[in-house]
Amino acid sequence: MKFTDEAIIEVHSGKGGDGVVAFRREKFVPRGGPSGGDGGRGGSVLIAADRNINTLLDYRYQRVYKARNGENGQGKDRYGRAGKDIVLRVPVGTVVTDAETGEFVADLATDGQSEIVCRGGTGGLGNIHFKSSTNRTPRQCTPGEPGQSHRLRLELRVLADVGLLGMPNAGKSTFIRTVSAARPKVGDYPFTTLQPHLGFVRIDINKGFVIADIPGLIAGAAEGAGLGHQFLRHLQRTKLLLHLVDIAPVAENASAVSAAKAVIDELRKYDESLFRKTRWLVLNKTDLIAEKEREKVVKQFMKEYRREIGAPQRSFAISALSGEGCSELARAVMDHLSDSVEANSKAATPAVATAEQSDH
């Protein structure tokens, strides 16, 4: 199935039914009085997260969704039937925004979560609501409220703990195949990864994390070069970024440091908050360097990296193909994620205590 992670749709809720003016006219019921019922509520449009859906492809083919109108009221105190709501099911992790204004609408991050994105109009009032001691034959009623219409942008942002960054052929797909059961396509040509892939890295029986592999970035991605940088949205929910760098580029005059800097520059152009996210440097393909030369090459790279970019938060040297250093990196990631969870829980505890004290 083709992967689609962005779509723009139109949604229209139903109009409320009109209230009516009616009077009782049964035999043997003199002065029957008003009996006009209310109109029914218009149908609403809801968006719900469903873990059984993994792409927004359906919304590329059908772009307009309309809920039914409410029925008009009737005589004999009969109310109109409400319009049926429609529920649009999307993958977990979908973010909904207004396509015209960019205003945030909903973030569907958990399975079963739903939000009303287009509320149906309220039904109008029949003349039974306008009777009084001085107005025994009211001839007033109100029309139903019109429905709402919106153009919405749907963006899928995968749910992962760790995201992989890097140039094409940096070895991201090979790495995720080595540490997890995911099987993305691997090839000796650029852009073998054309869509995000998720893999679960199991450390112990009850420990593990989800890692996301996205298509590679190249210089000029912000201007549309390569596959652009729209796939970076899938890294916005991650807690840690692993920046994989090919330390042994095959092309002559190719600079591993320049390639690393190009990726970081594109990351900053896309989103400053994503640029500031915790990011570790991972030097890959050490197996292509003679064992006696590895330490020298790594030291030289780190010297240039610090001069051009700055000191990384943490750095690792691995070979995704042979698996060398991968298990150590995976355990370090697990420890970092566990420490982050513990730190967040401790930070939340004083706030709860303060709230409890203020109650007393």
PyMOL commands that set and color helices and strands:
alter all, ss='L'
color gray80, all
select helices_A, chain A and resi 58-61+127-130+172-179+221-223+230-235+256-270+272-275+286-288+291-308+326-359
alter helices_A, ss='H'
color red, helices_A
select strands_A, chain A and resi 6-12+45-49+64-66+86-90+94-98+104-108+114-118+149-156+162-165+197-204+207-213+240-246+279-284+315-317
alter strands_A, ss='S'
color yellow, strands_A
deselect
rebuild
show_as cartoon
